[in-house]
Every structure is written in C-alpha cells, then in structure tokens.
Amino acid sequence: MQEALELEIKKLLIDALNLEDLTPEQIDAEEALFFKGLGLDSIDALELGLALQKRYGVSMSADSQETRRHFGSIKALAQFVGAARVR
C-alpha cells in the first residue's frame, strides 16, 4: 500500500511540475525534495501542495513546521496522505 502510494505521488510530482526528464523510478522515495536532492523550490512546493489537495483532498498550512516535515520526501508525503485518508 505504502509503495503504491509513493509511486502515485512520484507520478503526481512529475506531472504537476512538468518534470518530463524524470521517471518515477529515478526518484528515491527517501531523497530530499527541496534544496539538495531533487532541488525543488517554494513555487514547486505550492504547485505540489495544490496537486495533492486536488488529488487526495488533503490540506496543509503553508508555513507550518509539520508541513515542512511532510514535504521532506516522497516517503513522508505518502505517510501523510495515507494517514489523512484513514481519518
């Protein structure tokens, strides 16, 4: 279940941010999304957050420390989305 959700989120990330030069297999689920790692920026975070909200109905506070943890990696996002689905 977790791995399937991670794959879904990788595909969502690629589509939402138009990263056509990347495949889901090239993205390490534990790799940092911002700065080092994939090197995403705050605009990317906003676009990804909107895509996650649209797809999974989850919402996050833009300036919360908790949200920053969720956006740490694909694995962290999948755990957040998975937990939000259960509620």
Buried (B, 14 or more C-beta within 10 A) or exposed (E): EEEEBBBBBBEBBBEBBEBEEEEBEEBEBEBBBBEEBBEBEEEBBEBBBEBBEEBBEBEBEEEEEEBBEBBBBBBBBBBBBBEBEEE
